[in-house]
C-alpha cells in the first residue's frame, strides 16, 4: 500500500468491500486486495452500513472566485500560520464560522477603545504643549523634543485609526446579521468616535 491519498474505489467495489468486511474478512486482507489502508477499509465498511463521519455529516465541494491578489495574501497568511495546504486553511476558516465573526466583533470593540485612547493622548499632549508655550511649564530641550515627538505620534495614530474606522463604517455590518444588537452596538461605538 502506497502512502498518500486513498485509492478511489468504484461504487461496486465499495459495496463488495463492505460485504466482505461484514462477512468476517479482516481489514488487512481487504486492504491488500483493494490497495487501500486498513483504516480506509473500516471507514468504507461503516459508511456502506450507514455509519461513519461521511454519512453523519457529508462533505460538499465548494468553488468560488477571488482576485489573484486576495488569494496570494491568503496563501501567505495560511503558510505563516503553519497550515499544510490552502484547503486545510479554508476548512479552518469554515469551521470557525460564527467564532470568526465574534472575534472580529471583539476586535472592533478593542479597536474603538484604542482609538479613544489615542484621541485622549493627543488631547493631553496638546494641553501640555500649550502649557509649555504659555510658560506655565518649563521643560528641558530633551523633554520638549520628547513631548513634541509623543504628540506627533499620538496625532498620527489617531488619524490613521480614524481613517480605518471610517472605512469600516462604510462597510457597516457586512458579514453580521443586521438584527444582531451586539453588532449594531459595536457599530454605534465606532460611529460615536468618528
C-alpha positions as CSV (number, residue, x, y, z in Angstrom):
1,X,0.0,0.0,0.0
2,X,1.4,3.4,-1.0
3,X,1.3,6.3,1.4
4,X,-0.9,9.3,0.5
5,X,-4.4,9.8,-0.7
6,X,-6.5,6.6,-0.6
7,X,-7.4,4.9,-3.8
8,X,-10.8,5.9,-5.1
9,X,-12.9,2.8,-5.3
10,X,-15.9,2.4,-7.7
11,X,-19.3,2.0,-6.1
12,X,-19.4,-1.7,-6.8
13,X,-16.0,-2.2,-5.2
14,X,-17.1,-0.3,-2.1
15,X,-20.2,-2.4,-1.8
16,X,-18.3,-5.6,-2.3
17,X,-15.6,-4.5,0.2
18,X,-18.3,-3.7,2.8
19,X,-20.0,-7.1,2.2
20,X,-16.7,-9.0,2.6
21,X,-15.8,-7.0,5.7
22,X,-19.2,-7.7,7.4
23,X,-18.9,-11.4,6.3
24,X,-15.8,-11.5,8.6
25,X,-12.8,-10.9,6.4
26,X,-10.1,-8.9,8.1
27,X,-9.2,-5.3,7.2
28,X,-5.7,-6.4,6.5
29,X,-6.7,-8.9,3.8
30,X,-9.2,-6.4,2.3
31,X,-6.7,-3.6,2.3
32,X,-4.2,-5.7,0.4
33,X,-6.9,-6.9,-2.0
34,X,-8.2,-3.3,-2.8
35,X,-4.9,-1.4,-2.5
36,X,-6.1,0.8,0.4
37,X,-5.2,1.2,4.1
38,X,-6.8,-0.9,6.8
39,X,-8.3,2.3,8.2
40,X,-9.8,3.1,4.9
41,X,-11.4,-0.4,4.7
42,X,-13.1,0.1,8.1
43,X,-14.3,3.6,7.2
44,X,-15.8,2.4,3.9
45,X,-17.4,-0.6,5.5
46,X,-19.1,1.7,8.2
47,X,-20.2,4.2,5.5
48,X,-21.8,1.4,3.4
49,X,-23.6,0.2,6.5
50,X,-25.0,3.6,7.2
51,X,-22.5,4.7,9.9
52,X,-19.3,6.8,9.9
53,X,-18.4,10.5,9.5
54,X,-19.2,10.8,5.8
55,X,-22.7,9.5,6.4
56,X,-23.4,11.6,9.5
57,X,-22.1,14.8,8.1
58,X,-21.4,14.5,4.3
59,X,-18.9,16.9,2.8
60,X,-19.6,19.2,-0.1
61,X,-17.2,20.6,-2.7
62,X,-17.1,24.4,-2.7
63,X,-16.0,26.7,-5.5
64,X,-15.7,30.4,-5.6
65,X,-13.9,33.2,-7.5
66,X,-11.4,35.5,-5.8
67,X,-8.9,38.0,-7.1
68,X,-5.3,36.7,-7.6
69,X,-4.0,39.3,-5.2
70,X,-6.5,38.2,-2.5
71,X,-5.5,34.6,-2.9
72,X,-1.8,35.5,-2.8
73,X,-2.4,37.3,0.5
74,X,-4.5,34.4,1.8
75,X,-1.7,31.9,0.8
76,X,0.9,33.9,2.6
77,X,-1.2,34.1,5.7
78,X,-2.0,30.3,5.9
79,X,1.6,29.4,5.2
80,X,2.8,31.8,8.0
81,X,0.3,30.1,10.4
82,X,1.6,26.6,9.7
83,X,-1.3,25.1,7.6
84,X,-0.1,22.5,5.2
85,X,-2.4,23.5,2.3
86,X,-4.9,26.1,1.1
87,X,-7.7,23.5,1.5
88,X,-6.7,22.9,5.2
89,X,-6.7,26.7,5.8
90,X,-10.1,27.2,4.1
91,X,-11.5,24.3,6.2
92,X,-10.3,26.0,9.3
93,X,-12.0,29.3,8.3
94,X,-15.3,27.4,7.6
95,X,-15.1,25.5,10.9
96,X,-14.5,28.8,12.8
97,X,-17.7,30.2,11.1
98,X,-19.5,32.2,13.9
99,X,-16.5,32.3,16.1
100,X,-14.6,34.2,13.4
101,X,-17.3,36.9,13.3
102,X,-17.3,37.1,17.1
103,X,-13.6,37.6,17.1
104,X,-14.0,40.4,14.5
105,X,-16.7,42.0,16.6
106,X,-14.4,41.9,19.7
107,X,-11.5,43.3,17.7
108,X,-13.7,46.2,16.6
109,X,-14.7,46.9,20.2
110,X,-11.0,46.9,21.2
111,X,-10.1,49.0,18.1
112,X,-12.7,51.5,19.2
113,X,-11.2,51.7,22.7
114,X,-7.7,52.1,21.2
115,X,-9.0,54.9,19.0
116,X,-10.4,56.7,22.0
117,X,-7.1,56.3,23.9
118,X,-5.2,57.7,21.0
119,X,-7.5,60.7,21.0
120,X,-7.1,61.2,24.7
121,X,-3.3,61.0,24.5
122,X,-3.3,63.6,21.7
123,X,-5.6,65.9,23.7
124,X,-3.4,65.6,26.7
125,X,-0.3,66.3,24.6
126,X,-2.0,69.4,23.2
127,X,-2.7,70.6,26.8
128,X,0.9,70.1,27.8
129,X,2.2,71.8,24.7
130,X,0.0,74.8,25.4
131,X,1.2,74.9,29.0
132,X,4.8,74.9,27.8
133,X,4.1,77.6,25.2
134,X,2.4,79.9,27.8
135,X,5.3,79.5,30.2
136,X,3.3,77.6,32.8
137,X,5.5,74.6,32.4
138,X,9.3,74.5,31.9
139,X,10.9,71.7,30.1
140,X,14.5,70.9,29.2
141,X,15.2,70.8,25.4
142,X,15.3,67.0,25.5
143,X,12.0,66.7,27.3
144,X,10.5,69.3,24.9
145,X,11.6,67.2,21.9
146,X,10.2,64.1,23.6
147,X,6.9,65.8,24.2
148,X,6.7,67.0,20.6
149,X,7.5,63.5,19.3
150,X,4.9,61.9,21.5
151,X,2.3,64.5,20.5
152,X,3.0,63.9,16.8
153,X,2.8,60.2,17.3
154,X,-0.5,60.4,19.1
155,X,-1.9,62.6,16.3
156,X,-0.7,60.4,13.5
157,X,-2.0,57.3,15.3
158,X,-5.4,58.9,15.9
159,X,-5.6,60.0,12.2
160,X,-4.7,56.5,11.0
161,X,-7.1,54.8,13.3
162,X,-9.9,57.2,12.4
163,X,-9.3,56.5,8.7
164,X,-9.5,52.7,9.3
165,X,-12.7,53.3,11.3
166,X,-14.3,55.4,8.6
167,X,-13.5,52.6,6.1
168,X,-15.1,50.1,8.4
169,X,-18.2,52.3,8.8
170,X,-18.6,52.5,5.1
171,X,-18.9,48.7,5.1
172,X,-21.0,48.7,8.2
173,X,-22.4,45.4,9.3
174,X,-21.0,43.4,6.4
175,X,-21.0,39.8,7.5
176,X,-23.2,40.3,10.5
177,X,-26.9,39.8,11.0
178,X,-28.4,43.3,10.9
179,X,-30.8,42.2,13.6
180,X,-27.9,41.3,16.0
181,X,-28.0,44.0,18.7
182,X,-24.4,43.4,19.7
183,X,-23.2,44.0,16.1
184,X,-25.1,47.3,16.0
185,X,-23.7,48.3,19.4
186,X,-20.2,47.9,18.1
187,X,-21.1,49.9,15.0
188,X,-22.6,52.7,17.1
189,X,-19.4,52.8,19.3
190,X,-17.4,53.2,16.1
191,X,-19.7,56.0,14.8
192,X,-19.5,57.8,18.1
193,X,-15.8,58.1,17.9
194,X,-15.5,59.5,14.3
